[in-house]
Amino acid sequence: MKLNSIGKTFGTTVSAAAIAALALAGCGSDNNTGTSGNTGGDTGTAAAGSAEECGGKDTLTAEGSSAQQNAMAVFAQTWGQVCQGKNISYNPTGSGAGREQFVAGNVDIGGSDSPIKDEQAQQATQRCNGNEVWNLPLVFGPVAMAYNVEGVEGLVLNADVIAQIFQGGITNWNDPAIAALNEGKTLPDQGITPIYRSDSSGTTDNFQLYLEAAAPEAWTKGSGSEFQGGAGEGAQKSSGVVQAVQATPGSIGYVEKGFADQAGLPAAQIDNGSGAVELNNESAGKAIDAATFAGEGNNLVLDLQALYGTTEEGAYPLVLATYSLVCSNGYPAETAEAVKSFLTVASHQGQAGLPEAGYVPLPERFTERLQEAIDGIGSSA
């Protein structure tokens, strides 16, 4: 297996652990060069490696969500294999920064775990030469409630308890509300330190939207990309949350599954009302079945409220969708063709490597509509 010059493509933005996960993903299939079609979920795009599929400039720039950092590493590798000489440089500065850099025209693609909307979406039309910006979901990422409590395995929480922890209502691990969910376990008389994202984060937005949907009476702080809970300690980016949880006995933080897995941190099971559910790709995928598109057209914002509020047995409800922000039209021709090439490969062949990196591939029912949007991206020339 060839890693396609990951160091060159990503500089220092991809951790050694992420590259290890990427190596496993890339080695997981014998047919990842794209010479005969795809390695995961292709429903009829141009033959991999064709001139049509590999058009445009050789290098793209992207910035944003740290939640999608490892997925972008998988996609970069796959794009470089399918289309020799192509690479994308992704800077995982957080969803808020990704939206800002896209609006400013400093990157070709923005990365965000929350759709760009309202005033910021209007501003983005200026960088797109008067055209609409589209939110295109490429990845579903389960969010782990990673914790550091010595001697406690198989911790079970529910949305009400999580909400109270992150707004300071429950402050000790042997609190009766936690004990009631963990019969037979010995919980320590130890203070709880919630760890939240201190930067503008789509993961924070999705976490708070989940609490709004699943614990509407307990979570009274609202949502948004800035943490509203008012309790705990902040850390920047997904990697910072992991480091803070590792370094702080009694802590718990919300972070994408892949980052928790790489750090060896346990993740709490979540009881959505139908029993405790362990976080894995199967349980997250079961919840994703409840996700729908919010509207018609090619701006593919997802409605995740049904997902967050699911009470289906065996469904893990804390899952985010992470978007690529693109101009519907207005790119220079060479940029438009490269963006279409990258997104086509990422949404088809690139999906095969996601499970090993801690993500859930797109459901097949999303792929056709996503490809229609990608095909609809135009240029100013």
KACOR-V759361 format. One record per pair of residues at least 24 apart in sequence whose C-alpha atoms are under 7 Angstrom apart, sorted by the first residue. I is the first residue (numbers start at 0). J is the second residue. If there is no record, write none. Layout:
I,J + I,J
This chain:
0,25 + 0,26 + 2,76 + 3,76 + 3,79 + 8,86 + 8,87 + 8,88 + 9,88 + 9,89 + 12,90 + 12,91 + 16,261 + 17,69 + 20,355 + 20,356 + 21,72 + 21,73 + 21,356 + 23,355 + 24,352 + 24,353 + 24,355 + 24,356 + 25,352 + 32,80 + 32,81 + 33,81 + 37,347 + 37,348 + 38,348 + 38,351 + 39,347 + 39,348 + 39,350 + 39,351 + 40,347 + 40,348 + 40,363 + 41,347 + 41,348 + 47,81 + 48,81 + 48,82 + 52,340 + 53,82 + 53,340 + 54,336 + 54,337 + 54,340 + 55,333 + 55,334 + 55,336 + 55,337 + 56,333 + 56,334 + 56,337 + 57,84 + 57,85 + 57,86 + 58,85 + 58,86 + 58,87 + 59,86 + 59,87 + 59,88 + 59,107 + 60,87 + 60,88 + 60,89 + 60,106 + 60,107 + 60,108 + 61,88 + 61,89 + 61,90 + 61,106 + 61,107 + 61,108 + 61,109 + 62,89 + 62,90 + 62,91 + 62,92 + 62,97 + 62,106 + 62,108 + 62,109 + 62,110 + 63,90 + 63,91 + 63,92 + 63,93 + 63,94 + 63,95 + 63,96 + 63,97 + 63,98 + 63,109 + 63,110 + 63,111 + 64,91 + 64,92 + 64,93 + 64,94 + 64,97 + 64,110 + 64,111 + 64,112 + 65,91 + 65,92 + 65,93 + 65,236 + 65,237 + 66,237 + 66,255 + 67,321 + 69,356 + 70,353 + 70,356 + 73,349 + 73,352 + 74,345 + 74,349 + 77,349 + 78,341 + 78,344 + 93,199 + 93,200 + 93,236 + 94,199 + 94,200 + 94,201 + 95,199 + 95,200 + 102,126 + 108,323 + 108,324 + 108,325 + 109,323 + 109,324 + 109,325 + 110,322 + 110,323 + 110,324 + 111,201 + 111,321 + 111,322 + 111,323 + 112,201 + 112,202 + 112,319 + 112,320 + 112,321 + 112,322 + 113,201 + 113,204 + 113,321 + 114,300 + 114,322 + 127,326 + 127,328 + 127,329 + 127,330 + 128,329 + 130,326 + 130,327 + 130,328 + 130,329 + 131,326 + 131,327 + 132,324 + 132,325 + 132,326 + 132,327 + 133,297 + 133,298 + 133,299 + 133,324 + 133,325 + 133,326 + 133,327 + 134,298 + 134,299 + 134,300 + 134,322 + 134,323 + 134,324 + 134,325 + 135,298 + 135,299 + 135,322 + 135,323 + 135,324 + 135,369 + 136,299 + 136,320 + 136,321 + 136,322 + 136,323 + 137,321 + 137,322 + 137,323 + 137,346 + 137,361 + 138,320 + 138,321 + 138,358 + 138,359 + 138,360 + 138,361 + 139,318 + 139,319 + 139,320 + 139,321 + 139,358 + 139,359 + 139,360 + 139,361 + 140,255 + 140,318 + 140,319 + 140,320 + 140,358 + 140,359 + 141,255 + 141,256 + 141,283 + 141,317 + 141,318 + 141,319 + 141,358 + 142,253 + 142,254 + 142,255 + 142,256 + 142,317 + 142,318 + 142,319 + 143,253 + 143,254 + 143,255 + 143,256 + 143,259 + 143,266 + 144,251 + 144,252 + 144,253 + 144,254 + 144,266 + 144,267 + 145,251 + 145,252 + 145,253 + 145,254 + 145,259 + 145,264 + 145,265 + 145,266 + 145,267 + 146,244 + 146,250 + 146,251 + 146,252 + 146,264 + 146,265 + 146,266 + 147,244 + 147,245 + 147,248 + 147,249 + 147,250 + 147,251 + 148,248 + 148,249 + 151,186 + 153,267 + 153,268 + 154,181 + 154,267 + 154,268 + 155,180 + 155,181 + 155,267 + 155,268 + 155,269 + 155,270 + 155,275 + 156,180 + 156,267 + 156,268 + 156,269 + 156,270 + 157,269 + 157,270 + 157,271 + 158,210 + 158,213 + 158,214 + 159,214 + 159,217 + 162,210 + 162,217 + 162,218 + 163,217 + 164,193 + 165,193 + 165,228 + 165,230 + 166,228 + 166,229 + 166,230 + 167,230 + 189,249 + 190,249 + 191,249 + 191,250 + 192,231 + 192,249 + 192,250 + 192,251 + 193,230 + 193,231 + 193,232 + 193,250 + 193,251 + 193,252 + 194,231 + 194,232 + 194,233 + 194,234 + 194,240 + 194,244 + 194,250 + 194,251 + 194,252 + 195,226 + 195,232 + 195,233 + 195,234 + 195,240 + 195,252 + 195,253 + 196,226 + 196,233 + 196,234 + 196,235 + 196,236 + 196,240 + 197,233 + 197,234 + 197,235 + 198,235 + 198,236 + 199,224 + 199,225 + 200,224 + 200,225 + 205,319 + 209,307 + 209,317 + 212,304 + 212,307 + 212,308 + 213,307 + 213,308 + 256,357 + 257,356 + 257,357 + 257,358 + 269,315 + 271,310 + 272,310 + 273,310 + 273,311 + 273,312 + 274,312 + 276,313 + 276,314 + 276,315 + 278,315 + 280,359 + 282,313 + 282,314 + 282,315 + 283,314 + 283,315 + 283,316 + 283,318 + 284,359 + 285,314 + 286,314 + 286,315 + 286,316 + 297,372 + 327,376 + 327,377 + 328,376 + 328,377 + 328,378 + 328,379 + 329,377 + 329,378 + 329,379 + 330,378 + 330,379 + 331,378 + 331,379 + 331,380 + 332,378 + 332,379 + 332,380 + 335,376 + 335,377 + 335,378 + 339,373 + 339,374 + 342,373 + 343,370 + 343,373
